[in-house]
Amino acid sequence: MKGWMDGSHKELLVTGSSHVSKPTGLAIDEQHDTLYYLDTYRHLVGYINIHTGHVQILIRDSSYIVNPFAVSVFKVITWTPNRIVM
């Protein structure tokens, strides 16, 4: 959902998507108008175009992405797991 800082002009970014269940670790890439997110339920890294609502999955791997909680975007996408699996 996006909207103005005062809570008005609310707009859903994604509706009825089978790709987004439990999004966490949100980061906005202003240059490309995308919202990157981590999904702890589906074990994936994805992004949403904030104008069209198009959802794209970047990485989906339950053995590699375990409980992600933080994501950042600056030329590359990085995320931090809640716990590290070795």
N, C-alpha and C positions, 0 to 999 in steps of 0.2 A: 504494500500500500504506500502511496506517496501522497503528500499534501503540503499545505502551507504550515509554517511554524506555529501558527495560532490554532491549528487543528481543523481549519476549514479547507474546502476544495479537496476532499479525500478522493483518491482514485486507486482502485485495485490494480496491481501490476500483473498478477497471475490469477486466473480463476480455473478451477477444475483440472489443475495440472497433476499428472501422475508422476512428475519428476520432483516435486517439492513436498516433503512431509514434515520435517522438523528442522527448519532452517536455523542456523546459528552462524556466528562469525561473519557478519555482513561487512562488505567493503564496496565503495563506489569508485568506479573509474570514470571521472568526468570527461576525459578526452574522448572516450568511446561510448559514453552514455550507457554504461552497463553496471549492474549490481551483481557482484560476486557473492556467493553464499556457500556455506558448508551445510551438509545435511547429515545429522548424526544418526538418523534412522536408516537412511538408504546408503550411508557410507560413500558419499560422493562430494565432488567439488563441481559447481556449476555456475552459470551466470544467466542473467535476465536482461534483455534489452529494455531499458526503462521507457521507451517510446512505443514499441510494438508489443511488448510482453512475451516475446519469443524466448523460450527456455532452451539452453544448450548445456549438455553435460560435458565437462572437461575430463574428469577422472572418476571412475567408479570401480572401487576395489575394496572389499571388506577386510582384506588382510593388510592392506597398506594404509587405509584411512580409518583409524580407530578413534572414536569419540573426538572428532575435530572440534575446536572451539574458537579459534582466532584465525583470521585471514587478513592479508594485506596485499595491496597491488601497487607496485612501482616498477614499471618495465617488466617485471616478472611477478607471478602469483606465488605467494608462500603461505603456508598454514601451519598451525601448531596443534599437535594432538594433546588431548587431555591426559593420556598416558602413552608411553612408548612401549611398543611390543618388540621384543628381541627374540 
